[in-house]
Amino acid sequence: MKREDIRNIAIIAHVDHGKTTLVDELLKQSGVFRENQDVQERVMDSNDLERERGITILSKNTAVFYKDVKINIIDTPGHADFGGEVERVLKMVNGVVLLVDAFEGVMPQTKFVLMKALSLNLPVIVCLNKIDRPEARPDEVIDEVLELFMDLDASDEQLDCPFLFASARDGYAMKDLNNPKKDMVDLFDTIIDYIPAPEGDPDANTQVLISTIDYNEYVGRIGVGKVDNGCLKINQDAVLVNHHNPDKKEKVRISKLYEYDGLNKVEVTEAKVGSIVAISGIADLHIGDTICSPEDPVAIPFQKISEPTLSMNFIVNDSPLAGQEGKYVTSRHIRDRLFRELNTDVSLRVEETDSPDSYKVSGRGELHLSVLIENMRREGYEFAVSKAEVLYKTDENGKKLEPMELAYVDVPDEFTGTVISKLSTRKGNLLGMKNIAGGYTRLEFRIPSRGLIGYRGDFMTDTKGNGILNTIFDGYEPYLGDIQYRKQGSLIAFETGESVTYGLFSAQDRGTLFIGPGEKVYAGMVIGSSSRAEDIELNVCKKKHLTNTRSSSADEALTLVPPRVLSLEQAIDFIDTDELLEVTPESLRIRKRILDPTLRKRAGFKK
């Protein structure tokens, strides 16, 4: 049976091509908001970090009504680090809207998300967004998209997909570039005409595949999935099974059931075939579980989530300033919080190490891990993290393999030489370069994942903030040799105390300072970047000796260069293998792993 009154779609695209803005417009034009309601931009990005960074981190569900048809829409992330979110929500939908920027064209993540959609045989509606940009080139981008379909071996039916032209920001979509720019009706009509209605057997035994897990302090885990067969009712007895874990058979009861309406979850007593539902009250619910009738429990197949490529150690903070700013500081607090993150983030791995004070956390990339660190510090946690390291594998011959990335770099023409030379020293291999509009060149590199660790800061400096760097995971290859991460050493505080202008003034000639006067420092803390390759120890707490002819007010004449205050990502990029980043709700401090200078030298000789 087909549910003609429902359509389930996901909006997929490369980062910053306008997915969340498009969902905003669909919500507005379907009448979800009142006429006079004040609606913030990117209303689907509900998390503080998402709003600040302008990115989507977690996929979100919403639903709109158009011509008596309920359209369930899933807004997905565009960053490669959150690709695990995209992979699994595609199991809930019957088709996708692929957004492509009418200027940037096909980008690495466009290829990744389209490949996942085509592999599940989902019909695709291609929507060229941002056609209001003066430099938009819709005709060329259509050719790029069709070439991508062919590269990914799309079938004839998939190639014969509808193309629309839109400006999500201005609120219109049209089937032809010459049509009047009015509203989103053409997109709504195309979704209803082209995306198939969900199918299933309403009389069969219940089957609901859980594709996403939400978490709420009050009700615990909330599973989100689509009813594939049968129907789901409140107080119904069911069994949890899992395709990848044949031994799992757990009896459960459905206590609360919700469907989506606009931005809200609405409680319902039953859900029929094709509905996307949220289920609460089941404690041991995981992504990939199938909720079935007890009579004949059959698990729905679910693809394995891609493996992590980077890891960091999360360590209990043991610096001289430990415990002064954080609320949760013990290893038990950190352990509980990390394992709780696994409730909702399937791409993350947390492992206990030989030390009870250290946990190995593996993720899909630096952004993935930095979002977790930022969320934890905002919640009041205090801890230290080590430099990100890639996860190696070994082949059957015992050879060391490392993860590789495809990097697409858009840079103004005058900076291409600098970027090519920097990436080449990091073992990058230039695959191709071509001119794109607006005086930019697109470079395509194949580079080891570790070659990109710590590079983004350099990249922004080298391109004066005008470059765009996108990467996507591209398999494993034999180890390509050592890479030197950082050419500069660190400026290290020599004693514990408070930094003063006099001490900083004499220190600033040695490199770039990260701190200003009046900040707490301790021996072994990194206070700046050295202009030389080796580390330099400095006393920034040193005060001027006062005599009859010298007064303390003479200090006021000393002018300091403003310190370079590092953001979380910049600090993660900067730290070297013998350093740690101390993270507290109020501060980010870089320190040496071994604080004592004598022991540090001894460890250096042993190396």
C-alpha positions, 0 to 999 in steps of 0.5 A: 500500500502507498501512503499518498498523503505523505512524502519523506525527503532529505535536503542534502548538499555541500556545506554552506550551500543553503540547506537550512535557509531553504528549510526556513522558507519551506516552513514559512511558505507552508504556513507553519508560522503566524503572519506576524510571528518573529522568526529567527534566521536558520530556525532549524539550527537550534543548538548554540554552536550551530547558530554561532558557527553558521553550520548544521551539526545534527540532522533535524526533522520537521514537517509541512503540509501542502495540498493535504500532503504531509511533507516530512523534511530532514535537514542534514549537515554538510560538513564531512566530519558529520557525514555519519548523520547524513548516511543514516537519515537517508534510510528514513526517506523516499527521495532527496533534494540535492542543493548545489550553489549556482556559483561554486558548483559541485564540491566534494561533499556534494559528491559524497552525499549524492553517492550515498543517495544513489546507492540507496536508489533514491530519486533526486531533485536537483535544486540550483540555489543562490541564482541571485548571486551576480557571478552565478553560472547555472548552465555550467553547473548543470553540466557539472552535476550531470557529469557527477551523476555519470561519474557515480554510475547513475541509472537512466531514471536517476539521470532524468531528474528535474532541475529547479532554480532557486534563491532560498534567501529570497524565497523563490524556486522555479522550473525555468530561469525565465519564469517570474520569481514568486515563491516555492510552489514549483519546488512543493509541486515537484516534491509531490509529483516526483518523490514517490509516496512511502510504501508498506504493508499496513497488515504486516507485523510492525517494523520501525528502523531507528535512524537517529537518536535524540536525548532529553534530560527528562525522558532520556533517549528518543528514537526517531525512525520511519514505520516501514510495515504495520503500525505502531501504537502506544502501550504496544509490546515490541521486541528490539532487534539489530541487523549487525547484532543477531543476539539482541532480542529485548522486550520493550513497551512503547510508552510515548509516540510523537509525530512532527508538525512544523517545529513541534513534536505532537503526541499521537496514539498510533502511527501508520506506514510511512510516518516518521515518528519519535519514540521515548521510554525505551532505555536501551535504544540504539541507532540501527535497532529495529522495533518489531512485533513480538510474533515475528521479529525481523531486523531491517538491514542498516549500513555500517557507519564509516569509521573514525580517522582521527583520535585525541586523548581526553585527560584529567587536568593536572596543571597547577591551576587545575580545579579552579574554573571547572565544575566537573573535573574528575575522571569519573565526570569526564568518563560519564560525559564521554560515554553519554555522548555515544548515545547520540553520536554514532561516528564517535568512539571512546576507549579506556586507556592504560591510565585511569585518567585518560580516554582515547576519543576518536572521530571523523575530523578535527571539527567533529572533536572540537565541537565535542570539546566546546560543548563540554567546556560550556557544560562546566567540564575541565580537562586537557586534550592531546594533539590530534593523531590519525588512526593507522591500519595495517594490511595483510602483509603487516604494512602500515596504512594511513587515511587519505583525503581529497582536498579541494582548494579555491584560492585567488590566483595570486596565492596558488604558488604558496598553497601548492608549495605548503601542501607539497611539503605536507605530502600532498599530491596535486591532481589538477587545477582549473580556473573558475570565475572571479579570479579564483583557481581550484586546486585538487590534492590527494593528501594524508589526513595528518598532512592537514592537521594544523594547516587551516590556520596557515592556509587562512594566513597565506590566502589573507582569509580569501581561500576555501578549503574542503576535504573528503575522506578517500580511503587508506594508502601505505604510509608516506613518511614523516611530516614536520607539523610545526617549524616554530618552537614555543615560548614557555613560562619559567615560573609560576605567578602573574604576567606583568608588562615588564616581563612581557615587554622583554619576551615579545621580541622572541616571538608572538605572545598568546597572553597579556599582562595580569594573567595567571601562568605556571612553569611549563605553560606555553605563552607564545610561539617562538620565532625560532625552531627551538623552545625558549623559556622566559620569565614573564612574571619578572618585575622591574627592581625599584631604586631611588632613581627608578619608579614603577610608573615608568613601566606605563611607557612600555608598549606591548604588541596585542597578544594573539588570542587563539580560538579552540580550533587554532589552539588544537592546530597549534599544539605539538605532540609533546604539549597538551591543551588545558580546557576550562569553561573560562580559559584555554591554556597550552602547556608542555606535557612535562612541566618540570624543565629538567625532566623535560630536557631529559625526556628530549635526550631520550628521544 
